[in-house]
């Protein structure tokens, strides 16, 4: 059976790209979409920033037809401001709206937003209801197991948020206190999926970094789909590899150096198209080490890539890398 979010058909077992700050921008989403991501989200956007018309927040509303279906994710601590931000974001034409109740970082969680709402479920429910009522689009939520080991309350959260109208829930298998440390615990995610009261799709998130793990956890935990975050950074092929393994039980060959360069070049070109030459070249620097991770004796080329100032220089360096490593890795 296909997984549905409102009227959005995501296929039998969708793989979602997680919204990651300073990562999940349109250039990165483009290469992930090319490699099989079924649904994606924007970087999370501050409700306060949207209301103030802050340039950075407004730019994050940029979405493109090739990305669909795509959701805009917002966060905030004030219910009225979240309602207003939802109205603004809906005008950007996404396929759905998503609320972030999972971000653990201090700048967000200690200001009453993100995972902080796990400490006040009544306010979380009221905020979610306000967002649902402020848009014609399906509303989804991403959250965590709870604030800490003593308050794993996501079972209650799932029921109450479904009752006020959300259409899907993604659960990261850690508490806020864990941040990104330790191992994600999917047992509670499975319990929520098995709850007969829950009718909406439940997506699992956390530590999916290989086709085997995705296949094993799909069987073990019974979720409707999976959201992948850190494993896709510099490795957008994770989506196609998992799908191939699901279909055949076999592994795809790892991307060649030429394929890595092609994806990196596409990402770079899209970055320049969206941000302009100067910013596009500069902000791409954070991605090179991930695209070429695991390649021996690569430090010299990584330094060249992160210090190159023009697109022409970067093309020359990438061509040199292709020529050198295509022979060595053949």
LUMSE-842057 format. One record per residue (C-alpha): residue number from 1; x, y, z. Coordinates in steps of 0.25 Angstrom, whole numbers. Example, Ala and Ser with C-alpha at 12.3 -4.5 7.8 and 13.67 -1.06 7.14 Angstrom:
2
[1,[49,-18,31]]
[2,[55,-4,29]]
//
This chain:
330
[1,[0,0,0]]
[2,[5,14,-3]]
[3,[8,24,8]]
[4,[-1,36,8]]
[5,[0,50,14]]
[6,[-12,57,11]]
[7,[-13,55,-4]]
[8,[2,53,-6]]
[9,[5,39,-11]]
[10,[19,35,-6]]
[11,[19,21,-11]]
[12,[21,8,-3]]
[13,[32,11,7]]
[14,[37,26,5]]
[15,[51,30,8]]
[16,[51,45,13]]
[17,[62,55,14]]
[18,[63,61,27]]
[19,[63,76,29]]
[20,[77,80,33]]
[21,[82,94,37]]
[22,[92,99,27]]
[23,[91,86,19]]
[24,[77,84,13]]
[25,[77,96,4]]
[26,[72,95,-11]]
[27,[86,91,-17]]
[28,[87,79,-7]]
[29,[73,75,-9]]
[30,[75,75,-24]]
[31,[86,64,-23]]
[32,[78,56,-13]]
[33,[66,56,-22]]
[34,[74,52,-33]]
[35,[78,40,-25]]
[36,[64,35,-20]]
[37,[59,44,-9]]
[38,[44,42,-9]]
[39,[41,55,-1]]
[40,[49,66,5]]
[41,[48,78,14]]
[42,[55,92,15]]
[43,[64,95,26]]
[44,[56,99,38]]
[45,[52,113,37]]
[46,[49,123,49]]
[47,[35,128,51]]
[48,[41,141,56]]
[49,[50,142,44]]
[50,[38,140,35]]
[51,[30,151,42]]
[52,[41,161,42]]
[53,[43,158,28]]
[54,[58,154,30]]
[55,[66,152,17]]
[56,[72,139,22]]
[57,[58,133,26]]
[58,[51,138,14]]
[59,[62,131,5]]
[60,[59,118,12]]
[61,[45,118,6]]
[62,[51,116,-8]]
[63,[46,103,-14]]
[64,[46,98,-28]]
[65,[37,89,-36]]
[66,[47,78,-38]]
[67,[47,76,-22]]
[68,[33,72,-21]]
[69,[27,67,-12]]
[70,[34,77,-2]]
[71,[31,82,12]]
[72,[34,95,18]]
[73,[39,93,33]]
[74,[37,104,43]]
[75,[40,106,58]]
[76,[37,116,69]]
[77,[32,118,83]]
[78,[20,127,81]]
[79,[7,121,77]]
[80,[2,134,70]]
[81,[15,136,62]]
[82,[15,121,58]]
[83,[1,123,52]]
[84,[5,136,45]]
[85,[18,129,40]]
[86,[10,117,35]]
[87,[1,127,26]]
[88,[14,133,21]]
[89,[21,120,17]]
[90,[8,114,11]]
[91,[9,125,1]]
[92,[22,120,-4]]
[93,[14,108,-10]]
[94,[20,96,-3]]
[95,[13,82,-3]]
[96,[12,82,13]]
[97,[16,89,25]]
[98,[25,83,36]]
[99,[27,87,50]]
[100,[40,85,57]]
[101,[39,80,71]]
[102,[52,72,71]]
[103,[64,82,69]]
[104,[72,80,82]]
[105,[82,91,80]]
[106,[83,101,91]]
[107,[80,114,83]]
[108,[66,107,79]]
[109,[62,98,91]]
[110,[66,108,102]]
[111,[58,119,96]]
[112,[45,110,96]]
[113,[45,105,82]]
[114,[49,92,76]]
[115,[50,80,86]]
[116,[47,90,97]]
[117,[32,87,94]]
[118,[34,73,99]]
[119,[34,79,113]]
[120,[20,85,111]]
[121,[11,76,103]]
[122,[-1,85,105]]
[123,[6,96,98]]
[124,[11,87,87]]
[125,[-3,83,84]]
[126,[-9,97,84]]
[127,[3,101,75]]
[128,[0,90,66]]
[129,[-15,93,65]]
[130,[-12,107,62]]
[131,[-3,103,50]]
[132,[-13,93,45]]
[133,[-24,103,45]]
[134,[-15,114,38]]
[135,[-12,106,25]]
[136,[-20,98,15]]
[137,[-7,89,14]]
[138,[-5,76,21]]
[139,[3,78,34]]
[140,[14,68,39]]
[141,[23,68,51]]
[142,[37,64,54]]
[143,[40,61,68]]
[144,[49,53,78]]
[145,[45,42,88]]
[146,[45,52,100]]
[147,[53,63,107]]
[148,[61,52,114]]
[149,[61,38,119]]
[150,[51,41,130]]
[151,[41,48,121]]
[152,[40,39,108]]
[153,[26,45,105]]
[154,[25,43,90]]
[155,[14,32,91]]
[156,[5,43,97]]
[157,[10,53,87]]
[158,[7,44,75]]
[159,[-8,42,80]]
[160,[-11,57,83]]
[161,[-4,63,71]]
[162,[-12,53,62]]
[163,[-25,57,69]]
[164,[-22,72,65]]
[165,[-20,69,51]]
[166,[-6,65,47]]
[167,[-4,56,35]]
[168,[9,49,38]]
[169,[19,48,49]]
[170,[34,47,48]]
[171,[41,42,61]]
[172,[56,43,64]]
[173,[60,32,73]]
[174,[67,40,83]]
[175,[64,49,94]]
[176,[68,64,94]]
[177,[78,61,105]]
[178,[85,51,96]]
[179,[87,61,85]]
[180,[93,53,74]]
[181,[101,44,84]]
[182,[99,29,87]]
[183,[90,20,78]]
[184,[76,23,73]]
[185,[65,15,80]]
[186,[54,11,71]]
[187,[47,2,81]]
[188,[37,13,85]]
[189,[35,17,70]]
[190,[31,3,68]]
[191,[21,4,80]]
[192,[15,16,74]]
[193,[13,10,60]]
[194,[6,-2,67]]
[195,[-3,7,75]]
[196,[-17,4,69]]
[197,[-21,18,71]]
[198,[-10,23,62]]
[199,[-15,24,47]]
[200,[-5,34,41]]
[201,[8,30,35]]
[202,[20,28,45]]
[203,[34,31,40]]
[204,[46,27,47]]
[205,[59,35,48]]
[206,[73,33,54]]
[207,[85,25,50]]
[208,[80,20,37]]
[209,[94,19,29]]
[210,[94,6,21]]
[211,[84,-2,12]]
[212,[85,-14,22]]
[213,[81,-6,34]]
[214,[70,1,26]]
[215,[65,-13,22]]
[216,[66,-19,36]]
[217,[60,-8,43]]
[218,[48,-7,33]]
[219,[45,-21,37]]
[220,[48,-20,52]]
[221,[41,-7,55]]
[222,[30,-7,44]]
[223,[30,8,41]]
[224,[24,14,29]]
[225,[36,20,24]]
[226,[50,26,28]]
[227,[56,39,29]]
[228,[71,40,26]]
[229,[80,52,30]]
[230,[94,51,33]]
[231,[97,39,25]]
[232,[93,47,12]]
[233,[103,58,14]]
[234,[113,57,3]]
[235,[107,43,0]]
[236,[93,45,-7]]
[237,[95,31,-13]]
[238,[90,26,0]]
[239,[75,27,-5]]
[240,[77,19,-18]]
[241,[86,9,-10]]
[242,[75,6,0]]
[243,[64,5,-11]]
[244,[73,-5,-19]]
[245,[75,-13,-7]]
[246,[60,-14,-3]]
[247,[57,-18,-18]]
[248,[68,-28,-20]]
[249,[75,-31,-7]]
[250,[88,-28,-14]]
[251,[97,-16,-12]]
[252,[100,-6,-23]]
[253,[114,-3,-26]]
[254,[119,9,-19]]
[255,[120,22,-27]]
[256,[133,24,-35]]
[257,[142,36,-34]]
[258,[136,41,-46]]
[259,[122,40,-40]]
[260,[126,47,-28]]
[261,[132,58,-36]]
[262,[119,59,-45]]
[263,[110,60,-32]]
[264,[120,70,-26]]
[265,[120,78,-38]]
[266,[105,78,-40]]
[267,[104,82,-25]]
[268,[114,94,-28]]
[269,[107,99,-40]]
[270,[93,99,-33]]
[271,[100,106,-21]]
[272,[105,117,-31]]
[273,[91,118,-38]]
[274,[84,120,-25]]
[275,[94,128,-17]]
[276,[102,135,-27]]
[277,[117,132,-31]]
[278,[123,138,-18]]
[279,[114,132,-7]]
[280,[112,119,-16]]
[281,[127,116,-16]]
[282,[129,120,-2]]
[283,[118,112,4]]
[284,[121,100,-4]]
[285,[134,98,3]]
[286,[127,91,15]]
[287,[123,79,6]]
[288,[136,75,-1]]
[289,[142,67,10]]
[290,[129,59,10]]
[291,[128,56,-5]]
[292,[142,51,-5]]
[293,[142,44,9]]
[294,[150,31,10]]
[295,[159,34,-2]]
[296,[174,32,2]]
[297,[184,43,2]]
[298,[173,54,-2]]
[299,[177,65,8]]
[300,[185,73,-2]]
[301,[173,73,-12]]
[302,[163,76,-1]]
[303,[172,88,3]]
[304,[172,93,-12]]
[305,[157,92,-13]]
[306,[154,100,0]]
[307,[164,111,-4]]
[308,[160,112,-18]]
[309,[153,126,-21]]
[310,[147,124,-35]]
[311,[138,114,-42]]
[312,[149,112,-53]]
[313,[160,108,-42]]
[314,[150,98,-36]]
[315,[147,92,-50]]
[316,[162,90,-52]]
[317,[164,84,-38]]
[318,[152,74,-40]]
[319,[157,70,-54]]
[320,[171,68,-48]]
[321,[165,59,-37]]
[322,[157,51,-47]]
[323,[169,49,-55]]
[324,[178,44,-44]]
[325,[168,36,-36]]
[326,[161,29,-47]]
[327,[174,22,-51]]
[328,[178,19,-36]]
[329,[164,14,-32]]
[330,[161,6,-45]]
//
